[in-house]
């Protein structure tokens, strides 16, 4: 299979790319940091292809996406993992704006590009890396939680679109809890899981074409409580 992972320079995206490469798939890894992408490519040059771009630049994103499609011919899976967040107790607008531009506009744009490609092909699988944070607002980083709520809702809409068109296009909403990546800033809250374990579970969920999945599985209980009792 041919896979595109948007946001593969570190964290979940990087480890998920390794999962696909180990299964002998061709993986296009993308991101802004060429050095990190090149380091990953060096691990398995015959499996990885690299494309460097910033999802907040629409024209460049579209050009690069179409270049990857042209190179691969057919795209089986697109993983929208590009995103970031940080603590913003002071509600600095430059931070809020940056998060929204990446996690909302960038993620939505690449999701639309992927869906158009799948509609042309007649099949495909869109995977969005959302978060348990999508289920509840947060005063520490309000834009991040809101952006993930948008992504989950958007993925739901795209799934319904595929169904309405009667196309075999799968859409998977991945909702991780705490995963040991840079976004935690070195802290380890309860139930923090190694990124390798999270990536393996995400890979399994993609293979099963799950619609919505919590990572790790115990977070489904938290998701249930937040959906019914959160405020």
Number of C-alpha atoms within 10 A of each C-alpha: 13 18 23 28 22 28 27 28 25 17 20 25 24 23 21 24 30 24 18 19 19 12 11 13 17 20 25 24 25 28 22 17 16 15 11 16 24 18 12 22 20 12 12 13 13 13 20 23 21 19 19 20 20 18 27 20 14 14 10 14 19 16 12 18 21 15 13 18 17 11 12 18 11 17 23 19 23 25 25 26 23 25 22 15 21 17 18 16 11 10 14 9 11 9 18 19 12 17 24 23 18 21 28 23 18 21 26 20 19 22 22 13 15 26 23 12 19 24 15 10 15 12 18 21 21 25 26 25 21 29 24 23 21 22 22 16 16 15 12 14 19 20 26 28 24 20 27 26 20 19 25 22 15 18 22 16 13 18 20 13 14 18 13 9 10 10 16 14 23 20 26 25 26 24 26 24 24 23 23 22 17 13 14 15 10 9 11 13 11 8 13 16 18 15 19 18 17 25 24 19 19 26 17 13 20 22 10 10 18 16 16 18 22 23 23 22 14 11 18 18 11 15 21 12 12 16 12 9 8 12 8
